[in-house]
Structures are given as C-alpha cells and as structure tokens.
Amino acid sequence: MPLSSENRDNVIRYRLDKACETMVQAREILKLGYWTLVANRLYYASYYACCALLINNGIETSTHKGVINQIGQLFILPGILPVADAKLLNKLFSMRQSGDYDDLFDWGEEDVVPLIPKVEDFIFRISNLLNFKPKG
C-alpha cells in the first residue's frame, strides 16, 4: 500500500533521524575502541539515509544489496551523488558483513576512523537532496 504524502514525509524524517542517531552511537562506541561495532554503526547510518532517499523517490527494496543497487542506479550513475559514495557504501557493506559473520576477524582503528567524516558527509548530501536538516 503506497504511503500518503504525510506518512511518507514522516517515514523519511524517521529514517534520516535514525541515520543521525546511529552516527551518535558510532561516535560513542568509538570512545570504547570497539572498531568492528563502529563499522557496523557506520554502515547502518548510511543505510538508513539511503532508505530515506529511496522512499522519497517511491522506491521500495527488500534487501540491503537492493538498497545499494538502487542508489547506484538512480543516484550514482546519473551523477546526482559522486562515484565515491558508491565505493563507500560497498566498502561499509563489506565491512559490516565481515564484522558480523567472519570468524576470528575484527576491524582496527585505522580501518574505521577515516570513514567517519566520509559517512557524515554522505548523510549530509542525502539530507540536502531531501531538503531535510539532519538532527545532531
């Protein structure tokens, strides 16, 4: 069932706020040195922002890869978002997968910390496309 305009805007706002809240979580976990968990939070912050952008454009997906593919097709290929964003999303997805499912594996500080400003910039760009001011 399609969302009404008001409900759609509420869901978009919710997803974008969730992206920003997840970035706060990433920064707090960073202080504890749980690098693999920080990578997870960075991925999810990006994922929630992507979902907001897709919902805004009437796109529904049922998988994480579907979200990444749709962002690539609809926003990266036409040049709305830079190619670097596609690389970032794929890297974050891979990091999240490895961190969650690979045995005897953890990410390190040097892997994760440089991604924080990139994810913040990515969320900011999506917020601008949506004409929403992000929380935090």
N, C-alpha and C positions, 0 to 999 in steps of 0.2 A: 504494500500500500504506500503510495507516494506521500511524502511529508507535506503538510501545509507550509506556507511561507514562514509563518511564525515559528512552527515547530522546527523547521529546517534551520532557521537562524539560531534557535536555542541549542540545537544539537551541534551546530558549527561552533558556537561560543563555548559550549561544554568541552568539545574536543580540543579547541585551541587553549582554553584554560588548563585542561588536563596536560597538554604538552608543556605549558609553562610550569605547572606544579611538579611535573616529572623532572624538569630541569633543576628545580629547587632540591628535589630528592637526590639527584645526581651530585650536586654540589655538596650536600650534607654527607653523603656516603663517601665522597672524595676525601673528606677530612679523616675518615676512618681507614683509608687505604684499601678498601675492597674494590680493586680495579675492575674485576670481571662484572661485579654488580653495577658499577658506574657505567660500563659499556652497555649493559642491559638497559639501564635507565636512559642513556643517550639514544639508543635505538628506539625505545618506546616514545620518547619525547618527539622524535622525528616522525614516527609512525602516526601518532595522534594528530600532528599538524597536517600530515598528508591526507589523513581521513577527512579532516575538516575541509581541505581544499577540494577533494573529490566530491564530498557531499554537497558542497556549494555548487558544483557543476552537474549535480544529478547523477553521479556515478556511484554505483554500489559494487563492492567487491567482497568476496568471502574468504580470501586468504591474504596473508602478508605479502607473498610474492605478487599476487594480483594488484595490491595497492602500489607496490614498487613499479610494476609493469605499466599500470595506468598513468602514474606520474611521469614515467619516461615517455610514453606515447603522447600524452596530452599536454605536457608542460616542458619537458626537456627537448624533445625533437623539434617542436616549433620555436624554441628559443625563449620561451617565457621564463624558464628557470635555466641557469647555466649547467653545462655538462658536468661540472664539478659536483653538483648536487646529486646527480645520478651515481657518480662514483662514491660519494659519501654515503648515500642510502644503501648501496650494495655492500660497502665495507661494514657499516653498522649492522646490517642484517647478518652478514657472515660472522662478525664478532659475537653477536648475540647467540647465534646458532652454536658456535664453538664453545662459548662460555657456558651455555645451558646444557649441552649434550655431549661434549667430548670429555672423555676420562683423562685424568692426570694432566689437566690443562688449565691455565689461568692467564689472563691478560695482565700486563705490567703497567706501571705508571707511565712509562714512555710511550706506550701504545694508546693510552686513553686520554691523558691530559690534553694533548694537542687537538683533540676532536671537540672539546667543549666549546671553544669560540665558534667553530665551524657549525655546530648544531644550533647554537644560539643565533647565528646569522641566518641559517636556513629557516628557523622558525620565524624570525623577523621578516624575511622575504615573503613567506607564506601569509603572515599577518597582513602585510601590505597588499598582497593580491586580494585578500578577503576584505580589506578595509576595516579590519578589527584591530584595536590596540590590545596587545597581549598583556596579561597580568604579569606582575613581577619584573 
